[in-house]
């Protein structure tokens, strides 16, 4: 059984906003231990368009039933697992005007007793362990330009958006094969472009590129072929839609170039996908 209580308080001082919280939790499986999770978020507005923020939060994740007790042909749980805990710090800045907005942040977290499914040899079963400590450093950048707000009555290009995320980890020295905790997404880039084709017909393009850290088990013709590093890959998708009088009809092509890739694990992801859809918005009195 689990008991949890939450307290929070928001305070405003002119251009400064302060949010303080405390979560208290107790789980019957954890030898009657009480856990305290404080959090602090601070926002300061230089102007109506420019804001800086900082936060610190402590979190915990209990092991799942599968992590603890599952036993199967390929996996076996561990009843001695501890809850994983983390303290995260983040510093951010945002700037918004009518036609342009940008958000950027850097963050750092220190995690202890992080749970992962691992094995030492390919012939072993996956089993769960706690890593002593994994520290993560990263940053995010997001920017959007509304071209239809820069030039009046020009709706050909509606907006362009760029999003980028970077992560790096200080991980423990281990000879284990990790299933997911150490296979983090190191680079992720997204580009989105929306433009008008004709009147109410709009095209939305999305390009994604990512580079994942880590390895996966490679198989060829059903036979184990060693550990393979994840390779970067890119995807391009297009959505064309018509919208008027509450109706919306759209078609979408995902993975236009039919790229073959591995995202996480050793499962080949789907190739080119086609979608068709129609929606109707109804306003009730």
C-alpha positions in Angstrom: 0.0 0.0 0.0 1.1 3.6 -0.6 0.3 6.8 1.2 1.0 10.1 -0.4 0.4 13.8 0.5 1.1 16.9 -1.5 1.5 20.5 -0.4 2.0 23.4 -2.8 2.1 27.2 -2.6 2.3 29.8 -5.4 3.7 33.3 -4.5 3.8 36.4 -6.8 6.0 39.4 -6.3 5.7 41.9 -9.1 7.8 40.3 -11.9 8.7 37.2 -9.8 6.7 34.0 -9.5 7.6 31.4 -7.0 6.1 27.9 -6.8 7.1 25.7 -3.8 5.9 22.1 -3.3 6.5 19.1 -1.1 5.3 15.6 -1.7 5.5 13.1 1.2 5.2 9.4 0.4 5.3 6.1 2.2 5.2 2.6 0.7 4.6 -0.5 2.8 7.2 -2.5 0.8 10.0 -0.1 1.8 10.3 -1.0 5.5 8.0 1.8 6.7 10.3 4.5 5.2 9.1 8.0 4.6 10.2 9.8 1.4 10.2 13.6 1.0 10.2 15.2 -2.4 10.6 19.0 -2.4 10.3 21.1 -5.5 11.0 24.8 -6.3 10.2 26.7 -9.5 11.1 30.3 -10.0 10.1 32.6 -12.9 11.2 36.1 -13.4 9.8 38.3 -16.2 12.1 41.0 -17.5 9.3 42.2 -19.8 6.0 40.7 -21.0 8.0 39.0 -23.8 11.2 37.9 -21.9 11.3 35.4 -19.0 14.0 33.4 -17.2 13.2 30.4 -15.1 15.0 28.0 -12.7 13.8 24.8 -11.0 14.8 22.0 -8.7 12.8 18.9 -8.1 13.3 15.6 -6.3 11.5 12.5 -7.7 11.2 8.8 -7.1 9.9 5.9 -9.1 8.9 2.6 -7.5 9.8 -0.7 -9.2 6.9 -2.1 -11.2 5.4 -5.6 -10.7 7.2 -6.8 -13.8 10.5 -5.4 -12.5 10.1 -7.2 -9.2 8.3 -10.5 -9.8 8.0 -11.3 -13.5 9.7 -14.6 -14.6 9.6 -15.8 -18.1 11.7 -17.5 -20.8 13.7 -14.4 -21.5 13.3 -12.2 -18.4 13.4 -12.6 -14.6 12.6 -10.0 -12.0 14.4 -9.0 -8.8 12.5 -8.7 -5.5 15.5 -6.8 -3.9 15.1 -3.8 -6.2 15.2 -0.3 -4.5 13.1 2.7 -5.7 15.0 4.9 -8.2 15.5 8.5 -7.1 16.6 11.6 -8.9 17.2 15.3 -8.3 16.8 17.5 -11.3 17.9 21.1 -11.9 16.9 23.2 -14.9 17.6 26.8 -16.1 15.5 28.2 -18.9 14.8 31.3 -21.0 12.0 32.2 -23.3 11.3 35.2 -25.6 8.0 35.7 -27.4 6.8 38.4 -29.7 4.0 38.4 -32.3 5.9 36.7 -35.1 8.7 34.9 -33.2 9.2 32.8 -30.2 12.2 31.0 -28.7 12.6 28.7 -25.7 15.9 27.3 -24.5 17.0 25.4 -21.4 19.8 23.5 -19.9 19.3 20.7 -17.3 21.2 18.4 -15.1 19.9 15.4 -13.1 21.6 13.0 -10.7 19.9 9.6 -10.4 20.6 6.9 -7.9 19.4 3.3 -7.9 18.2 3.6 -11.5 16.4 0.5 -12.6 17.4 -1.3 -15.8 17.0 -4.7 -17.5 20.5 -6.1 -18.1 22.5 -9.3 -18.8 26.2 -10.1 -18.9 26.1 -12.6 -21.8 23.9 -13.1 -24.8 22.8 -16.5 -23.5 21.7 -15.0 -20.1 18.2 -13.9 -19.3 17.4 -10.3 -18.9 17.3 -9.4 -15.1 16.7 -6.2 -13.2 19.4 -4.3 -11.2 19.9 -0.9 -9.6 22.7 1.3 -11.0 24.4 3.2 -8.2 24.4 6.5 -9.9 23.8 8.0 -13.4 24.1 11.7 -14.1 22.5 13.3 -17.1 23.4 16.7 -18.7 21.4 18.2 -21.5 19.9 21.1 -23.3 16.9 22.0 -25.4 16.3 24.7 -28.0 12.9 25.5 -29.7 12.2 28.4 -32.1 9.3 29.2 -34.3 8.8 32.0 -36.9 5.3 33.0 -38.1 5.9 34.3 -41.6 2.2 35.1 -42.1 2.5 37.6 -39.2 5.6 39.3 -40.6 4.1 40.1 -44.0 0.5 41.1 -44.0 -1.9 39.2 -46.3 0.9 36.8 -47.3 -0.2 33.3 -46.2 1.9 31.1 -48.4 4.4 30.2 -45.6 2.6 30.0 -42.3 5.4 29.1 -39.9 8.8 27.3 -39.6 9.8 25.6 -36.3 13.1 24.1 -35.2 13.5 21.9 -32.1 16.8 20.4 -30.9 17.6 18.3 -27.8 21.0 17.1 -26.7 21.8 14.6 -23.9 24.9 13.1 -22.4 25.4 10.7 -19.4 28.0 10.0 -16.9 27.3 6.3 -16.5 28.9 3.6 -14.3 31.6 1.4 -15.6 29.8 -2.0 -16.3 30.2 -5.0 -18.5 26.4 -5.5 -18.5 24.4 -5.3 -21.7 21.8 -2.6 -21.1 18.2 -2.9 -22.4 17.2 0.8 -22.1 18.6 3.0 -19.3 22.0 3.5 -21.0 20.6 3.6 -24.5 19.5 7.3 -24.4 18.7 9.6 -27.2 21.8 11.7 -27.6 20.7 14.0 -30.5 17.2 14.8 -31.7 16.4 17.4 -34.4 12.9 18.3 -35.6 12.0 20.7 -38.4 8.4 21.6 -39.2 7.2 23.8 -42.0 3.6 24.7 -42.7 2.4 26.4 -45.9 -0.7 27.1 -47.9 -1.2 25.3 -51.2 -4.5 26.9 -52.2 -7.0 28.8 -50.1 -8.1 26.3 -47.4 -5.6 23.6 -48.4 -2.5 23.5 -46.1 0.6 21.3 -46.3 2.6 20.4 -43.1 6.1 19.0 -43.5 8.0 17.4 -40.7 11.6 16.2 -40.8 13.2 14.3 -37.9 16.8 13.2 -37.3 18.1 11.4 -34.3 21.2 9.7 -33.0 20.9 7.2 -30.1 23.7 6.1 -27.8 24.1 2.5 -27.0 23.8 -0.9 -28.7 21.3 -3.6 -29.6 21.4 -7.3 -30.2 21.7 -7.9 -34.0 20.3 -11.0 -35.6 20.7 -12.2 -39.2 18.5 -14.9 -40.5 17.5 -15.7 -37.0 21.1 -16.1 -35.8 22.8 -13.8 -33.3 25.4 -11.6 -35.1 26.8 -9.6 -32.2 26.1 -6.2 -30.6 25.4 -3.4 -33.1 25.7 0.3 -32.4 22.6 2.4 -33.1 22.9 4.3 -36.3 21.5 7.8 -36.9 18.5 8.0 -39.1 16.1 10.6 -40.5 12.4 10.6 -41.4 10.3 12.9 -43.6 6.5 13.1 -43.4 3.9 15.2 -45.2 0.3 16.0 -44.2 -2.1 17.8 -46.6 -5.4 18.9 -45.2 -8.5 20.9 -46.2 -10.6 22.7 -43.6 -13.8 24.7 -43.9 -17.1 25.0 -42.0 -16.2 22.6 -39.3 -15.0 19.9 -41.7 -11.4 18.7 -41.9 -10.2 16.2 -44.5 -6.5 15.2 -44.5 -4.0 12.7 -46.0 -0.6 11.9 -44.6 2.5 10.1 -45.7 4.9 9.1 -42.9 8.5 8.0 -43.7 8.3 9.2 -47.3 11.6 7.7 -48.4 10.7 4.3 -46.8 13.8 4.2 -44.7 14.7 1.1 -42.7 15.8 1.9 -39.2 16.0 0.8 -35.5 14.7 3.2 -32.9 15.1 1.2 -29.7 15.9 -2.5 -29.4 16.3 -4.9 -32.3 13.0 -4.4 -34.0 12.9 -2.9 -37.5 10.5 0.0 -37.5 7.7 0.4 -40.1 8.5 1.8 -43.5 6.3 4.1 -45.5 2.8 4.7 -44.0 -0.3 6.3 -45.5 -3.1 7.8 -43.5 -6.5 9.3 -44.6 -8.9 11.0 -42.2 -12.0 13.1 -41.9 -13.4 15.0 -38.9 -16.4 17.2 -38.3 -16.8 19.7 -35.5 -20.3 20.0 -34.2 -21.3 22.9 -31.9 -24.1 22.1 -29.5 -26.3 24.9 -28.1 
